[in-house]
Each structure stands twice: as structure tokens, then as C-alpha cells.
């Protein structure tokens, strides 16, 4: 499906953003390549966008093709044992519910996180472990492997040849055979150890995440529900914000130096530019009070960065993606 001059404010949790040249919703890898070909034929850029929960689209919009995975990419399936196969476009809430219904524990920490699986993998989504357990749990901890469309691979055989890395599994997550080559692009399987997972980062730039296999474990539903409730409680402050937002704006510089605390220490809670405001609930969240423009949000981002740098000597790094 293609829609031209589609307002991005309809597709971002910020409810901000001008029109895109084209909004595409491919349902399989072939349709992804067709959308990319469209962009190239018009000399336009293209990006992959999930559910828009971590995205600020500029007021002038995006003069290119936005690719939003749908169709086959929203499927989920139980494989052998405790392994589930999940499309990158599946919402995290649906993933958590599916695992709960199957009594498969391990992904409860994703409860309450907006967005889809592809975005969670790309950002290595995670949370602090429940009480009594040290450290954090991240998506990499339950990941077996992912399926990607590699747009940068130039070591390709002619169409119909092998991409040389997919001999262990006869089929891909999205149904293509292991050696399928589409033009100069290639479907690949990357094991967890091949991915450079770091805090809120995966190093997967230049690769389109199509899906993944997750390794979970049989568990009691009552125990799973307790963990889901605990993770939801950790994030219940999000429900108190009350206005459109994109969650955390900045990455935390350290466990003892959360970005929200640093911004709040600069006296910026409640600071407004236009209809954008640094939330009074959590200083690492900017909200749209109704008619905020992207330039208003960007102004508050610059203010927070400058203030924290001046007071603490710390450079805040964006977690928010700006289009």
C-alpha cells in the first residue's frame, strides 16, 4: 500500500510532523524492495519507521519514502520447544500477551514499552530487573537470532546464488528460502553474537530487521503476571503524563546520573516553548500540549542539552530519533 503526502503526525506518538512524499506498508521482503526502488527511481531517501513512538518528524515533513512493515511482518508463531518466531512489525504488547498465553516467560520486561519488535531490537530495549535481581535485562538476553535485509552487502552472487551465510536454517522468518538473493540485497540470519549490542544501540544501521527468533522458558502464569505487573508499575508514571510524547528524549549518561534528574536539577521541569513542554511528571519527557511544532520540541532539546552541559559538564545523547 502506498499513500502520498501522508501526514506524519498521524503516525507518531508525538502527533507532530509534516507530510512524507510517500508512506509505504510492505507486507513481505519483495514489497520492501519495491518501495526502495520507488525511492531510488525518484531520487528520494527512504527510512524504516515502526510505530513512531520514538520519533520526532520535522514540520516540513520528509521528502522521501517511509517504509512501515505490515502484513507478514506482524506474525508470531511458536516453533520447537520454547522458541517463538516473531515478525519485526509485531507490537510489543501483542508479543507479551502471546508469550503469557503460551506460559512462556522471559519477555515480561517488555510490558508497557510502546513500539514494535524491530524497534526494540534496533534500540536494544530493556529495563532494570525486578527487585532482588541485579542489573538490567535487555532484548539481547532473549534473542537467538534475527533476520535482516542487508542493504550494504556488495559481495553478492548473481540472482539465484547463495548469500553464503544461511545454511543452518532451511527457511527464513518471513518465508523466503535460505539462499534467496534479491538484486544486490540479501536476506541474512545474524546470530546474537554477530550483533554489536550496547546500551540503547545495536549497530544494525544499513540493515532492515525483518524478524527474530526469541528463546523463552516455560513458566507459571501467576509468576509471569507478577513480573508483568511489576514492570508495568515501574512505567506507570508514563500514564500520568497525559499528553502526546515520545518517551525518553535522552539516554541516561549513567545509572547514577539519569538524564531526567540532571534536567530537573537545572530547573527545567515545566519549561515551555510554544505548545511543547518539559513534562512536570518526568523531566526527560517532552510533551505536546496540543499544537506543538517540531521546532518547539527541538528548542527544548537544545535548552536541556545546553543547561546540563553548563551545570554538569555532561553531553546528553539523544535517544529520540529525529526525522
C-alpha positions in Angstrom: 0.0 0.0 0.0 1.3 3.4 -1.0 0.0 6.8 0.3 1.4 10.1 -1.0 1.7 13.3 1.0 0.8 11.4 4.2 1.0 13.5 7.3 3.5 12.0 9.7 1.6 13.5 12.7 -0.8 10.6 12.1 1.9 8.1 12.6 4.0 9.4 15.6 3.1 9.3 19.3 4.2 13.0 19.4 1.3 13.8 17.0 3.8 16.1 15.2 5.1 16.1 11.7 4.5 17.3 8.1 3.8 15.2 5.1 6.0 12.4 3.7 6.5 12.1 -0.1 5.2 8.5 0.3 4.1 6.2 3.1 4.6 2.5 2.2 3.4 -0.5 4.1 5.1 -3.6 2.6 3.9 -7.0 3.8 6.9 -9.0 2.6 10.6 -8.5 1.6 9.8 -8.2 -2.1 7.5 -5.3 -1.3 10.2 -3.6 0.8 12.5 -3.7 -2.3 9.7 -2.3 -4.4 9.3 0.6 -2.0 13.1 1.1 -2.1 13.1 1.0 -5.9 10.4 3.7 -5.9 12.5 5.9 -3.7 15.6 5.4 -5.9 13.7 6.0 -9.1 12.5 9.4 -7.8 15.9 10.2 -6.3 14.4 10.2 -2.8 15.7 9.0 0.6 13.9 6.2 2.4 13.7 5.1 6.1 12.2 2.3 8.1 9.7 3.5 10.7 8.0 1.4 13.3 5.0 2.7 15.3 6.6 6.2 15.7 6.9 6.0 19.4 10.5 7.2 19.5 10.4 9.6 16.5 10.1 13.4 16.0 9.2 14.3 12.5 10.0 17.8 11.4 7.3 20.3 10.5 8.3 20.4 6.8 7.9 16.6 6.7 10.1 14.1 4.9 10.8 14.3 1.2 11.2 10.6 0.8 9.6 7.2 1.3 8.7 6.0 4.8 8.6 2.2 5.0 6.3 0.8 7.7 6.4 -3.0 8.0 3.0 -4.7 8.0 1.4 -8.0 6.7 3.7 -11.0 7.2 5.9 -8.8 9.5 3.2 -8.8 12.1 3.0 -12.5 12.5 4.1 -14.6 15.6 4.5 -18.4 15.7 5.6 -20.9 18.3 8.4 -23.1 17.0 10.0 -26.1 18.6 10.4 -26.1 22.3 10.3 -22.7 23.8 11.3 -20.7 20.8 9.0 -18.2 19.1 9.4 -16.6 15.7 8.2 -13.0 15.6 7.9 -10.5 12.8 9.6 -7.2 13.2 6.3 -5.3 12.8 4.5 -7.0 15.7 3.7 -4.7 18.6 5.4 -5.5 21.9 2.1 -5.6 23.8 0.9 -8.4 21.5 4.2 -10.2 21.9 4.0 -10.1 25.7 0.3 -11.4 25.6 1.2 -14.2 23.2 4.0 -15.4 25.4 1.8 -15.2 28.5 -1.0 -17.2 26.8 1.6 -19.9 26.0 3.1 -19.8 29.5 6.5 -18.7 28.1 8.4 -16.5 30.4 11.3 -14.1 29.7 9.8 -11.2 27.8 7.7 -9.7 30.6 10.2 -6.7 30.8 8.8 -5.5 27.5 5.4 -4.9 29.1 4.4 -1.3 28.9 7.0 -0.4 26.3 5.4 1.1 23.2 6.6 0.2 19.7 7.3 -3.0 17.8 9.8 -5.8 17.9 12.0 -4.3 15.2 12.4 -1.0 17.0 13.1 -2.9 20.3 15.9 -4.9 18.7 17.4 -1.8 17.0 17.4 0.1 20.2 18.2 -2.9 22.4 15.2 -2.1 24.6 15.5 -3.1 28.2 14.6 -2.4 31.9 16.1 -2.8 35.3 15.4 -6.3 36.6 12.8 -6.9 39.3 13.5 -6.4 43.0 16.2 -8.8 44.2 17.8 -9.3 40.8 20.8 -7.2 39.9 21.4 -5.3 36.7 19.3 -4.8 33.6 17.5 -7.2 31.2 17.6 -6.3 27.5 16.2 -7.7 24.3 19.5 -9.2 23.5 19.1 -11.5 26.6 16.2 -13.4 25.0 17.3 -13.2 21.4 18.6 -16.2 19.4 19.0 -14.6 16.0 17.4 -12.0 13.7 16.6 -11.9 10.0 17.7 -8.8 8.1 17.6 -7.4 4.7 21.2 -6.2 4.3 21.3 -3.1 2.0 25.0 -2.6 2.2 26.3 -6.1 1.2 28.2 -5.8 -2.0 29.6 -9.3 -2.0 26.6 -10.8 -3.8 26.3 -13.7 -6.2 24.0 -13.2 -9.3 20.3 -13.7 -8.7 19.6 -17.2 -7.6 23.0 -17.7 -6.0 23.8 -18.1 -2.3 24.5 -15.3 0.1 26.8 -17.8 1.9 25.6 -17.3 5.5 22.2 -19.0 5.8 22.9 -22.7 5.5 21.9 -23.7 9.1 18.2 -22.9 8.7 16.1 -24.1 5.7 13.7 -21.2 5.9 13.7 -17.6 6.9 11.4 -15.9 9.4 9.4 -14.3 6.6 9.3 -17.4 4.5 12.0 -16.9 1.9 14.4 -19.7 1.2 17.8 -19.5 2.8 19.8 -18.6 -0.3 17.4 -16.1 -1.7 19.1 -13.1 -3.2 17.0 -10.1 -4.3 19.1 -8.0 -6.7 22.0 -6.6 -4.8 20.3 -7.0 -1.4 20.4 -10.2 0.6 18.3 -11.8 3.3 20.6 -12.9 6.2 20.4 -14.5 9.6 22.5 -12.9 12.2 23.2 -14.7 15.5 23.2 -12.7 18.7 27.0 -12.7 18.9 27.2 -11.1 15.5 25.3 -8.1 16.6 27.1 -5.2 18.4 24.5 -4.7 21.2 25.2 -1.9 23.6 23.1 0.4 25.8 20.2 1.5 23.6 22.1 0.5 20.5 22.6 -2.5 18.2 24.9 -1.3 15.4 22.4 -2.5 12.8 22.4 0.6 10.7 22.1 -0.3 7.0 20.1 -3.4 7.8 16.3 -3.8 7.8 15.2 -6.0 10.6 12.6 -8.4 9.3 12.0 -10.6 12.3 13.6 -12.6 15.0 13.6 -15.9 17.0 13.3 -15.4 20.7 14.3 -18.1 23.3 11.8 -18.1 26.2 11.2 -20.6 29.0 8.2 -22.4 30.4 6.8 -20.7 33.5 3.8 -20.4 35.7 1.3 -17.8 34.7 1.0 -16.5 38.2 4.7 -15.8 38.4 4.7 -14.2 34.9 1.8 -12.0 35.9 3.6 -10.7 39.0 6.6 -9.7 36.9 4.4 -8.1 34.2 2.6 -6.1 37.0 6.0 -5.1 38.5 7.3 -3.8 35.1 4.1 -2.0 34.4 4.3 -0.4 37.8 7.8 0.9 37.0 6.4 2.6 33.9 3.1 3.8 35.4 4.5 7.3 35.5 4.1 7.3 31.7 0.3 7.0 32.1 0.4 10.1 34.3 1.9 12.4 31.7 -1.4 12.9 30.0 -0.2 14.4 26.7 1.3 13.0 23.5 5.0 12.3 23.8 7.8 10.1 22.6 9.0 8.7 25.9 12.6 9.4 27.0 14.3 12.1 25.0 17.9 11.4 26.1 19.9 8.3 27.0 20.9 8.1 30.6 24.6 9.1 30.9 25.0 6.6 33.8 22.9 4.6 36.3 23.6 7.2 39.0 23.1 10.1 36.6 19.7 9.7 34.9 19.0 12.3 32.3 15.7 13.3 33.9 17.4 14.1 37.2 20.1 16.2 35.5 17.5 18.2 33.6 15.3 18.6 36.6 18.3 19.9 38.6 18.6 22.6 36.0 15.1 23.8 37.0 13.6 23.0 33.6 10.6 21.0 34.6 7.5 22.7 33.2 9.6 24.9 30.8 7.6 25.7 27.6 8.4 26.7 24.1 5.2 27.2 22.1 3.0 24.3 22.9 5.8 21.9 23.8 6.7 21.4 27.5 9.3 19.6 29.5 6.9 17.4 31.5 6.3 18.2 35.1 6.0 14.4 35.7 9.4 13.5 34.3 12.0 15.9 33.1 13.3 13.5 30.4 10.0 13.7 28.6 8.8 16.5 26.3 5.0 16.7 25.8 2.8 18.1 23.1 0.2 20.2 24.9 -1.9 20.4 21.8 -0.4 22.3 18.9 3.3 21.9 19.4 5.6 22.1 16.3 8.8 20.1 15.9 10.7 23.4 16.1 9.3 23.9 19.6 10.5 20.4 20.7 13.9 21.0 19.2 14.2 24.2 21.1 13.6 22.4 24.4 16.1 19.7 23.4 18.7 22.4 22.8 17.9 24.1 26.0 18.1 20.9 28.1 21.4 19.9 26.4 23.0 23.4 26.9 21.8 23.7 30.5 23.1 20.2 31.5 26.4 20.8 29.8 26.9 24.1 31.6 26.0 22.9 35.0 27.4 19.3 35.0 29.8 19.2 32.1 27.8 16.3 30.6 26.8 15.9 27.0 23.4 14.4 26.7 22.9 11.9 23.9 19.6 11.7 22.1 17.5 8.5 22.5 14.8 10.2 20.4 15.2 9.8 16.6 14.7 13.0 14.6 13.5 12.7 11.0 
